[in-house]
Amino acid sequence: MPIPKIPPLPSHKTEQWSSPPQMFQDLSVAGILVTDKAGIVLSSQGFARKILRVKKGIPLEQALPQLWPKVKRTLQDLKRRQEESISIETEVNFLTWIEPIVYDSICDGIICFFIEHLKIPELLSQLSSFQDLTGVLNTIIDSSADGLWVSDSQGIIIRINPASERISDVKAEDIIGRSTQELIDLGIIKRSVFEEVINSKKVVSYLTQSANGRKFIATGTPVFDVSGDVVRVVVSERDVSEIDRLQRELEEQEAIKDEFRHKIAEMQQTNLSSQQVIAKSPCMVKALSQAIRVSNVDSSVLILGESGVGKGLFADLIHKNSRRAEKPIIKINCGAIPESLIEAELFGYEKGAFTGAQAQKPGHFEFADGGTLFLDEIAELPLSAQVKLLHFLEDGQITRVGGTTGRTVDVRVLAATHRNLEEMVENKSFRLDLYYRLNVIPIYVPSVRERKDCVLPLLRYYLDFYAEKVGCKRRLSLAATDALLSYKFPGNVRQLMNICERLVVMSETELVDLQDLPSDVFSSQKKQGRSSAVQLPENIALREAIEKVERSILKRSYAKHRNQYKMAALLGVTQATIARKLKKYGISKHVDYE
């Protein structure tokens, strides 16, 4: 929007004296005289009337002939005069100010102020302080980053600061002296906060826009005199266009960050998909993120979780994403090796170390040199082997059974167990120091019942996987899907995989239905159906059926919770409704608020 052209202000200005300046009032002005343009006294106050005996209607030339020449010159040239000390037939000297009263460039009279000479030093001191204070205030106003407009009680602009000129793209000389209504008519401002403040005598704020398109917040504040009338209105303008620009930049930066996060998530998902890991539940996503993060370091990792959750898969994931990916990962099931042979298998042995040791043999630690050693079921490791494993974790050296010389190997140890090692430490069946060495970075792999969101994708993946191996197609019916989703899978992913393989092999049709499921899954579904379903006879009335179902739900909920507030929260009703329904169906004879 183009900024409107501002017409010039009228050439004449009005100047009138209604009372002496505040500085003069504070210094107790000795006297005041007012004359018309002919020099006739119109008013006399204070010492001018009492001591000088100047009366209304007397020519000033007659009353004060010493002062008349100076007043006469002021009437002619309209210049203000400050005269030196004048003694007027008293012992008191006066300093006189002579001010013309001008209207439309025509002098209508003169006003004279008389200040006692003894007050002059005080006046000059206060005048100097006043000038210093005025200079400081002017500097503060002009250096403010916020725009400031000041109007009088009639809405006439008497000052704006440089920030206001910049925000509104105007010049002070074009604004000062104009009324707010005139500025609205010219299109300089869209709303007169000055008039709103004057009328309401309250602070007024609103968001507006200048003619040059800048947005700013205008806040008008009234200034009151001692009688409570508004004498000034101060409007501050805060430019929010820069704030909007910064906000857009922040949003752009956030968008870039979100894009980077999305790319990283895609890369992680691609990486996980290559490992055949399905993660939909937040707990599983968290575990996989931890595994990827620890892949970049060589710290020992303890993988925890129930049997069949895929702890070995996590070990593979960590190894393949580490700097050791080009080296081997050796997997040992500590519970599958006889206790008498576990040390020899792990650390190797020398010739003649025991009966049948015809030659020396390196252990799995040496085979895994430069790579990773995964010790599954670490809780089954004998105490004697725990000591040697602890020594390796401390100094990186192993000693073969029957040997006397240590060997340094570069091996990262990953361990896993489904048992509670803390309880085993308390029972003295697992070393505390080894537990702390292995438990540097623990990762908990959730069970299938903890990752419900993953069950359906897992079922579909392994059903397709085994169907492709067999060379056929298989898909689950809705009933079979519901049964499998409600099954708890105590054997976790390993059991789920076995069930999928069985369904692919044993099903005679492409559609796998409820009767094709294993008996434990099918019986579990029927049991849940019997416990949750309400048996309704045929030809039952709708109202009676609703009440029967409602009573069954309330009865089960009350038996489980025994608390009306918990029941109300779970069933989505109020406590009063629960209390009324329980009484209606005779489920509870007392009101339980605990």
C-alpha positions as CSV (number, residue, x, y, z in Angstrom):
1,M,0.0,0.0,0.0
2,P,1.6,3.4,-1.0
3,I,2.2,5.8,1.9
4,P,-0.2,8.7,1.5
5,K,1.2,12.1,0.8
6,I,1.0,14.3,3.9
7,P,-0.2,17.9,3.2
8,P,1.7,20.6,5.1
9,L,0.5,21.9,8.4
10,P,-1.1,25.4,8.5
11,S,1.5,28.2,8.6
12,H,0.0,29.8,11.7
13,K,0.1,28.4,15.2
14,T,-1.7,29.4,18.3
15,E,0.2,30.2,21.5
16,Q,-1.6,31.1,24.7
17,W,-0.7,31.4,28.3
18,S,-3.3,29.9,30.7
19,S,-1.0,29.8,33.7
20,P,2.7,30.5,34.5
21,P,5.2,27.6,33.8
22,Q,5.4,25.0,36.5
23,M,9.0,26.1,37.2
24,F,7.7,29.6,38.0
25,Q,5.0,28.2,40.2
26,D,7.4,26.2,42.2
27,L,9.6,29.3,42.7
28,S,6.6,31.3,43.9
29,V,6.4,33.9,41.2
30,A,6.3,37.3,42.8
31,G,3.8,38.7,40.4
32,I,2.0,38.5,37.0
33,L,0.8,41.2,34.8
34,V,-1.4,40.9,31.7
35,T,-2.0,43.7,29.2
36,D,-3.8,44.1,26.0
37,K,-2.1,45.2,22.7
38,A,-2.6,48.9,23.8
39,G,-0.8,48.3,27.1
40,I,-3.9,48.5,29.3
41,V,-3.6,46.2,32.3
42,L,-6.1,43.4,32.1
43,S,-5.1,41.4,35.2
44,S,-2.6,41.7,38.0
45,Q,-1.7,39.0,40.6
46,G,0.5,38.6,43.6
47,F,3.1,41.3,44.2
48,A,2.1,43.1,41.0
49,R,-1.2,44.0,42.7
50,K,-0.4,44.1,46.4
51,I,3.1,45.7,46.4
52,L,3.4,47.4,43.1
53,R,-0.3,48.5,43.3
54,V,-1.0,47.9,39.6
55,K,-4.7,47.8,39.1
56,K,-6.8,46.6,36.3
57,G,-7.7,49.2,33.6
58,I,-4.6,51.4,34.2
59,P,-2.1,51.9,31.4
60,L,1.1,50.1,32.1
61,E,3.0,53.3,30.9
62,Q,1.5,55.1,33.9
63,A,1.7,52.3,36.4
64,L,5.2,51.1,35.7
65,P,7.0,53.6,33.4
66,Q,10.4,51.8,33.9
67,L,8.9,48.7,32.3
68,W,6.8,50.2,29.6
69,P,9.6,50.7,27.0
70,K,10.5,47.0,27.0
71,V,6.8,46.0,26.8
72,K,6.3,48.4,24.0
73,R,9.1,46.9,21.9
74,T,7.7,43.4,22.6
75,L,4.3,44.5,21.3
76,Q,6.0,45.7,18.1
77,D,8.5,42.9,17.3
78,L,6.7,40.0,19.1
79,K,10.0,38.8,20.6
80,R,10.2,37.4,24.1
81,R,12.5,39.2,26.5
82,Q,14.3,38.3,29.6
83,E,15.3,41.5,31.4
84,E,18.0,42.0,34.0
85,S,17.2,42.9,37.5
86,I,14.7,45.8,37.8
87,S,14.1,47.8,40.9
88,I,10.6,49.2,41.1
89,E,10.4,51.7,44.0
90,T,11.0,48.9,46.6
91,E,14.0,47.4,48.2
92,V,13.3,44.2,46.4
93,N,14.9,43.6,42.9
94,F,13.0,41.6,40.3
95,L,14.0,39.6,37.2
96,T,11.3,40.1,34.6
97,W,10.2,37.8,31.7
98,I,8.0,39.4,29.0
99,E,6.0,37.1,26.8
100,P,3.8,38.2,23.8
101,I,0.3,36.7,23.5
102,V,0.1,35.8,19.8
103,Y,-2.9,34.5,17.8
104,D,-2.8,34.1,14.0
105,S,0.5,36.1,14.0
106,I,-1.1,39.0,15.6
107,C,-0.1,40.2,19.1
108,D,-3.2,40.5,21.4
109,G,-1.2,41.5,24.5
110,I,1.7,40.9,26.9
111,I,2.2,38.8,30.0
112,C,4.9,39.6,32.4
113,F,6.4,37.4,35.2
114,F,8.3,39.0,38.1
115,I,10.7,36.8,40.0
116,E,12.5,37.9,43.2
117,H,16.2,38.5,42.6
118,L,17.0,36.4,45.6
119,K,15.3,33.4,43.9
120,I,17.4,33.7,40.7
121,P,20.3,31.4,41.8
122,E,17.8,28.8,42.8
123,L,15.9,29.2,39.6
124,L,19.1,28.9,37.5
125,S,20.1,25.8,39.5
126,Q,16.8,24.1,38.9
127,L,16.8,25.3,35.3
128,S,20.2,23.6,34.8
129,S,18.9,20.4,36.4
130,F,15.8,20.6,34.4
131,Q,17.8,20.9,31.2
132,D,20.0,18.0,32.1
133,L,17.0,15.8,32.9
134,T,15.3,16.9,29.7
135,G,18.4,16.0,27.7
136,V,18.6,12.5,29.3
137,L,14.9,11.9,28.8
138,N,15.2,13.0,25.1
139,T,18.2,10.7,24.6
140,I,16.3,7.8,26.1
141,I,13.2,8.4,24.0
142,D,15.2,8.9,20.8
143,S,17.3,5.8,21.4
144,S,14.4,3.5,22.1
145,A,14.0,0.6,19.7
146,D,10.2,0.8,20.2
147,G,8.3,3.6,18.6
148,L,6.8,6.3,20.9
149,W,4.0,8.8,20.1
150,V,2.9,11.4,22.6
151,S,-0.4,13.4,22.3
152,D,-2.1,16.0,24.5
153,S,-5.5,15.6,26.0
154,Q,-7.2,16.6,22.7
155,G,-5.4,13.9,20.7
156,I,-2.9,16.4,19.1
157,I,0.4,14.7,18.4
158,I,3.2,16.7,20.2
159,R,6.1,14.2,19.7
160,I,7.3,11.0,18.0
161,N,10.7,9.4,18.2
162,P,13.0,8.2,15.4
163,A,11.8,4.5,15.9
164,S,8.3,5.6,15.1
165,E,9.5,7.4,12.0
166,R,11.1,4.2,10.9
167,I,8.2,1.9,11.7
168,S,5.5,4.1,10.2
169,D,7.8,5.5,7.5
170,V,6.9,9.1,8.3
171,K,8.7,12.3,9.3
172,A,8.2,13.9,12.7
173,E,7.7,17.4,11.2
174,D,4.8,16.0,9.1
175,I,3.1,14.5,12.1
176,I,3.6,16.8,15.0
177,G,0.7,19.2,15.5
178,R,-1.9,17.1,13.7
179,S,-4.9,15.4,15.3
180,T,-5.3,11.7,15.3
181,Q,-8.5,11.9,13.3
182,E,-6.6,13.9,10.7
183,L,-3.9,11.1,10.6
184,I,-6.7,8.5,10.1
185,D,-8.2,10.5,7.3
186,L,-4.8,10.7,5.6
187,G,-4.3,6.9,6.0
188,I,-1.2,7.3,8.2
189,I,-2.8,5.3,11.0
190,K,-5.8,2.9,10.9
191,R,-7.1,3.3,14.4
192,S,-6.9,6.1,17.0
193,V,-5.6,4.5,20.2
194,F,-5.2,8.0,21.6
195,E,-9.0,8.7,21.6
196,E,-9.7,5.2,23.1
197,V,-7.3,5.9,25.9
198,I,-8.6,9.4,26.5
199,N,-12.2,8.1,26.6
200,S,-11.6,5.0,28.7
201,K,-8.7,6.4,30.9
202,K,-7.2,2.9,30.7
203,V,-4.3,1.2,28.9
204,V,-5.3,0.0,25.4
205,S,-3.3,-2.5,23.3
206,Y,-4.0,-4.0,19.8
207,L,-2.2,-5.4,16.8
208,T,-2.2,-3.2,13.7
209,Q,-0.3,-2.6,10.5
210,S,1.4,0.5,9.2
211,A,0.9,1.9,5.7
212,N,4.3,0.4,4.6
213,G,3.1,-3.1,5.6
214,R,4.9,-3.5,9.0
215,K,3.0,-5.2,11.8
216,F,3.3,-3.8,15.2
217,I,1.7,-3.9,18.6
218,A,0.5,-0.4,19.8
219,T,0.0,0.2,23.5
220,G,-1.6,3.4,24.7
221,T,-1.0,4.6,28.3
222,P,-2.7,7.6,29.9
223,V,-0.8,10.2,31.9
224,F,-2.9,11.9,34.6
225,D,-2.6,15.2,36.4
226,V,-3.2,15.7,40.1
227,S,-6.9,16.0,39.6
228,G,-7.1,12.7,37.7
229,D,-7.7,14.1,34.2
230,V,-5.8,12.8,31.2
231,V,-3.2,15.4,30.1
232,R,-1.0,13.2,27.9
233,V,-1.3,9.9,26.0
234,V,1.9,7.9,25.4
235,V,1.6,5.2,22.7
236,S,4.5,2.7,22.3
237,E,4.9,0.7,19.1
238,R,6.7,-2.7,19.0
239,D,7.6,-3.9,15.6
240,V,6.7,-7.6,15.3
241,S,7.6,-7.9,11.6
242,E,11.2,-8.8,12.6
243,I,9.8,-11.3,15.1
244,D,7.7,-12.9,12.4
245,R,10.8,-13.1,10.2
246,L,12.8,-14.8,13.0
247,Q,9.8,-17.2,13.6
248,R,9.8,-18.2,9.9
249,E,13.5,-18.8,10.0
250,L,13.1,-21.0,13.1
251,E,10.3,-22.9,11.4
252,E,12.5,-23.4,8.4
253,Q,15.3,-24.7,10.6
254,E,12.9,-27.0,12.4
255,A,11.7,-28.3,9.0
256,I,15.3,-29.0,8.0
257,K,15.9,-30.8,11.3
258,D,12.7,-32.8,10.8
259,E,13.9,-33.8,7.3
260,F,17.2,-34.9,8.7
261,R,15.5,-36.9,11.4
262,H,13.2,-38.5,8.7
263,K,16.3,-39.4,6.6
264,I,18.0,-40.9,9.6
265,A,14.9,-42.9,10.5
266,E,14.7,-44.1,6.9
267,M,18.3,-45.2,7.0
268,Q,17.8,-47.0,10.3
269,Q,14.7,-48.7,9.0
270,T,16.5,-49.8,5.9
271,N,19.3,-51.1,8.0
272,L,16.9,-52.9,10.3
273,S,14.9,-54.4,7.3
274,S,18.2,-55.8,6.0
275,Q,18.5,-57.6,9.3
276,Q,15.0,-59.0,9.1
277,V,14.0,-57.2,12.3
278,I,10.4,-56.0,12.6
279,A,9.9,-53.2,15.1
280,K,6.5,-51.5,15.3
281,S,6.1,-51.2,19.1
282,P,7.9,-48.3,20.8
283,C,9.7,-50.6,23.3
284,M,11.1,-52.7,20.4
285,V,12.1,-49.5,18.4
286,K,13.9,-48.3,21.5
287,A,15.8,-51.5,22.0
288,L,16.9,-51.6,18.3
289,S,18.0,-47.9,18.5
290,Q,20.1,-48.7,21.5
291,A,21.7,-51.6,19.7
292,I,22.6,-49.5,16.7
293,R,24.0,-46.8,18.9
294,V,26.3,-49.1,20.9
295,S,27.6,-50.7,17.6
296,N,30.0,-47.8,17.2
297,V,31.9,-48.6,20.5
298,D,33.7,-51.6,21.9
299,S,32.0,-51.6,25.3
300,S,30.7,-54.9,26.6
301,V,26.9,-55.4,26.1
302,L,24.6,-57.5,28.2
303,I,21.5,-58.5,26.2
304,L,18.6,-59.4,28.5
305,G,15.2,-61.0,27.7
306,E,13.1,-64.1,27.8
307,S,14.0,-67.2,25.8
308,G,13.0,-66.9,22.1
309,V,12.9,-63.1,21.9
310,G,15.8,-62.8,19.4
311,K,18.8,-62.0,21.6
312,G,21.1,-63.6,19.0
313,L,19.6,-61.4,16.3
314,F,20.5,-58.4,18.4
315,A,24.1,-59.6,18.7
316,D,24.3,-60.0,14.9
317,L,22.9,-56.4,14.5
318,I,25.5,-55.0,16.8
319,H,28.3,-56.8,15.1
320,K,27.3,-56.0,11.5
321,N,27.1,-52.3,12.3
322,S,30.4,-52.1,14.1
323,R,33.9,-51.6,12.8
324,R,34.5,-55.3,13.3
325,A,31.9,-56.3,10.7
326,E,34.6,-57.6,8.3
327,K,35.8,-60.0,11.1
328,P,34.0,-63.0,12.4
329,I,31.4,-63.2,15.1
330,I,31.7,-66.4,17.1
331,K,28.6,-67.6,19.0
332,I,28.9,-69.9,22.0
333,N,25.9,-71.3,23.9
334,C,27.4,-71.6,27.4
335,G,24.7,-74.0,28.5
336,A,25.2,-76.4,25.6
337,I,28.9,-77.2,26.4
338,P,29.7,-79.6,29.3
339,E,31.2,-77.8,32.3
340,S,34.4,-79.9,32.1
341,L,35.0,-78.7,28.5
342,I,33.8,-75.1,28.6
343,E,37.3,-73.6,29.5
344,A,39.1,-75.6,26.8
345,E,36.5,-74.5,24.2
346,L,36.7,-70.8,25.2
347,F,40.4,-70.4,25.8
348,G,41.9,-73.4,24.0
349,Y,44.4,-75.9,25.4
350,E,48.0,-77.0,25.1
351,K,49.3,-80.5,24.2
352,G,49.0,-82.8,27.2
353,A,46.9,-80.5,29.2
354,F,44.5,-83.4,29.9
355,T,44.0,-86.9,28.8
356,G,43.3,-87.1,25.1
357,A,45.0,-83.7,24.4
358,Q,47.3,-85.0,21.7
359,A,47.9,-81.5,20.2
360,Q,47.4,-77.9,21.1
361,K,44.2,-76.2,20.0
362,P,43.2,-72.5,20.0
363,G,39.9,-71.6,21.7
364,H,37.0,-69.5,20.5
365,F,38.6,-66.3,21.8
366,E,41.5,-66.8,19.4
367,F,39.1,-67.6,16.6
368,A,37.2,-64.4,17.3
369,D,40.4,-62.2,17.3
370,G,39.6,-58.9,15.7
371,G,35.9,-59.7,15.8
372,T,33.1,-60.4,18.3
373,L,32.5,-63.2,20.7
374,F,28.8,-63.8,21.6
375,L,28.3,-65.7,24.9
376,D,24.7,-66.8,24.9
377,E,23.2,-68.1,28.2
378,I,26.1,-66.5,30.1
379,A,24.4,-67.4,33.4
380,E,25.3,-71.1,32.7
381,L,29.1,-70.3,32.7
382,P,30.9,-72.2,35.6
383,L,32.6,-70.1,38.3
384,S,36.0,-71.2,37.2
385,A,35.4,-70.0,33.6
386,Q,33.9,-66.8,35.0
387,V,37.3,-66.0,36.7
388,K,39.2,-66.4,33.4
389,L,36.6,-64.4,31.5
390,L,36.9,-61.6,34.1
391,H,40.7,-61.6,33.7
392,F,40.3,-61.2,29.9
393,L,37.8,-58.3,30.3
394,E,40.3,-56.6,32.5
395,D,43.6,-57.0,30.6
396,G,42.6,-58.4,27.2
397,Q,44.7,-61.6,27.7
398,I,43.8,-65.3,27.7
399,T,45.8,-68.3,28.8
400,R,45.2,-71.7,27.3
401,V,44.3,-74.7,29.6
402,G,47.7,-76.2,30.5
403,G,49.6,-73.2,29.3
404,T,51.7,-70.7,31.2
405,T,52.0,-67.8,28.7
406,G,49.2,-65.3,28.2
407,R,48.1,-64.3,24.7
408,T,46.6,-60.9,23.8
409,V,43.5,-61.0,21.6
410,D,41.3,-58.2,20.4
411,V,37.8,-59.4,21.0
412,R,34.6,-57.6,21.8
413,V,32.4,-59.6,24.2
414,L,28.6,-59.7,23.9
415,A,26.7,-61.7,26.4
416,A,23.0,-62.7,26.8
417,T,20.8,-64.4,29.3
418,H,17.2,-64.9,30.2
419,R,17.9,-65.3,33.8
420,N,18.1,-62.7,36.6
421,L,21.8,-62.2,37.2
422,E,21.2,-60.0,40.2
423,E,19.5,-62.8,42.0
424,M,22.3,-65.2,41.0
425,V,24.8,-62.7,42.4
426,E,22.9,-62.8,45.7
427,N,22.9,-66.6,45.6
428,K,26.7,-66.6,45.0
429,S,26.2,-68.5,41.7
430,F,27.5,-65.6,39.6
431,R,30.4,-63.4,40.3
432,L,29.5,-59.8,41.2
433,D,32.7,-58.3,39.6
434,L,32.0,-60.2,36.4
435,Y,28.4,-59.0,36.4
436,Y,29.5,-55.4,36.6
437,R,32.1,-56.0,33.8
438,L,29.4,-57.4,31.5
439,N,26.6,-55.0,32.4
440,V,28.4,-51.9,31.0
441,I,25.6,-51.4,28.5
442,P,22.4,-53.5,29.1
443,I,19.8,-53.9,26.4
444,Y,16.4,-55.4,27.2
445,V,14.7,-57.2,24.4
446,P,10.9,-57.1,25.0
447,S,8.8,-60.2,24.8
448,V,6.1,-60.7,22.2
449,R,3.3,-59.9,24.7
450,E,5.0,-56.6,25.4
451,R,5.2,-55.7,21.7
452,K,1.6,-56.3,20.5
453,D,2.0,-53.9,17.6
454,C,4.6,-56.3,16.1
455,V,2.6,-59.5,16.3
456,L,0.6,-59.1,13.0
457,P,3.6,-57.9,11.0
458,L,5.6,-60.8,12.4
459,L,2.9,-63.3,11.5
460,R,2.6,-62.0,7.9
461,Y,6.4,-61.9,7.4
462,Y,7.1,-65.5,8.6
463,L,4.0,-66.9,6.9
464,D,5.2,-65.4,3.6
465,F,8.8,-66.5,4.3
466,Y,7.9,-70.2,4.9
467,A,5.3,-70.2,2.1
468,E,7.9,-69.0,-0.4
469,K,10.3,-71.7,0.8
470,V,7.6,-74.4,0.3
471,G,6.4,-72.8,-3.0
472,C,2.8,-72.0,-2.0
473,K,0.6,-69.2,-0.8
474,R,-0.9,-68.8,2.6
475,R,-3.0,-66.1,4.3
476,L,-4.9,-65.9,7.6
477,S,-8.6,-65.7,8.0
478,L,-10.0,-62.9,10.3
479,A,-10.9,-65.5,13.0
480,A,-7.4,-67.0,12.9
481,T,-5.8,-63.6,13.0
482,D,-7.8,-62.6,16.1
483,A,-6.9,-65.8,17.8
484,L,-3.2,-65.4,17.1
485,L,-3.3,-61.7,18.2
486,S,-4.9,-62.6,21.5
487,Y,-2.4,-65.5,22.1
488,K,0.4,-64.7,24.6
489,F,3.2,-66.6,22.8
490,P,5.1,-67.8,25.9
491,G,7.8,-69.0,23.6
492,N,8.0,-65.6,22.0
493,V,9.3,-65.1,18.4
494,R,10.8,-68.6,18.2
495,Q,7.3,-70.1,19.0
496,L,5.7,-67.7,16.6
497,M,8.1,-68.8,13.8
498,N,7.4,-72.4,14.5
499,I,3.6,-71.8,14.4
500,C,3.9,-70.0,11.1
501,E,6.0,-72.9,9.6
502,R,3.5,-75.4,10.9
503,L,0.5,-73.5,9.4
504,V,2.2,-73.3,6.0
505,V,3.1,-77.0,5.9
506,M,0.0,-78.5,7.5
507,S,-2.8,-76.3,6.0
508,E,-4.5,-77.8,3.1
509,T,-5.9,-74.6,1.6
510,E,-4.5,-71.2,0.9
511,L,-6.8,-69.6,3.6
512,V,-5.6,-70.6,7.1
513,D,-8.6,-70.7,9.4
514,L,-9.3,-71.2,13.1
515,Q,-9.3,-75.0,12.9
516,D,-5.8,-75.0,11.4
517,L,-4.3,-73.4,14.5
518,P,-2.4,-75.5,17.1
519,S,-4.6,-76.8,19.8
520,D,-3.1,-74.6,22.5
521,V,-3.8,-71.5,20.5
522,F,-7.3,-72.7,19.6
523,S,-8.2,-73.8,23.1
524,S,-6.9,-70.5,24.5
525,Q,-9.2,-68.6,22.1
526,K,-12.2,-70.7,23.1
527,K,-11.5,-70.2,26.7
528,Q,-11.3,-66.5,26.3
529,G,-14.5,-66.5,24.3
530,R,-16.3,-68.5,27.0
531,S,-15.1,-66.2,29.8
532,S,-15.9,-63.0,28.0
533,A,-19.0,-63.8,26.0
534,V,-22.5,-63.5,27.4
535,Q,-24.8,-66.4,26.5
536,L,-28.1,-64.9,25.1
537,P,-31.1,-67.0,24.4
538,E,-32.9,-66.8,21.1
539,N,-35.8,-64.3,20.7
540,I,-34.7,-62.2,23.6
541,A,-36.0,-58.7,23.8
542,L,-33.4,-56.0,22.9
543,R,-33.8,-54.2,26.3
544,E,-33.4,-57.4,28.2
545,A,-30.3,-58.3,26.1
546,I,-28.7,-54.9,26.8
547,E,-29.3,-55.2,30.5
548,K,-27.9,-58.7,30.6
549,V,-24.7,-57.6,28.8
550,E,-24.4,-54.5,31.0
551,R,-24.8,-56.6,34.1
552,S,-22.1,-59.0,33.0
553,I,-19.7,-56.2,32.2
554,L,-20.3,-54.5,35.6
555,K,-20.0,-57.7,37.5
556,R,-16.6,-58.6,35.9
557,S,-15.3,-55.0,36.4
558,Y,-16.4,-54.9,40.0
559,A,-14.9,-58.3,40.8
560,K,-11.6,-57.1,39.4
561,H,-11.4,-53.5,40.7
562,R,-13.7,-53.1,43.7
563,N,-13.5,-49.4,43.2
564,Q,-16.2,-47.3,41.6
565,Y,-13.9,-44.5,40.5
566,K,-11.6,-47.0,38.7
567,M,-14.6,-48.7,37.1
568,A,-16.0,-45.3,35.9
569,A,-12.6,-44.3,34.4
570,L,-12.2,-47.6,32.6
571,L,-15.9,-47.8,31.4
572,G,-16.1,-44.2,30.4
573,V,-18.9,-43.1,32.7
574,T,-19.2,-41.2,35.9
575,Q,-18.9,-42.6,39.4
576,A,-22.6,-41.8,40.1
577,T,-23.6,-43.9,37.0
578,I,-21.5,-46.8,38.3
579,A,-23.1,-46.6,41.8
580,R,-26.6,-46.5,40.3
581,K,-26.0,-49.4,38.0
582,L,-24.5,-51.5,40.8
583,K,-27.5,-50.9,42.9
584,K,-29.8,-51.6,40.0
585,Y,-28.3,-55.1,39.3
586,G,-27.6,-55.9,43.0
587,I,-23.9,-56.4,42.4
588,S,-22.8,-54.5,45.4
589,K,-24.6,-53.8,48.6
590,H,-22.3,-51.0,49.7
591,V,-20.7,-48.0,48.1
592,D,-16.9,-48.4,47.8
593,Y,-15.0,-45.1,47.5
594,E,-11.6,-46.4,48.5
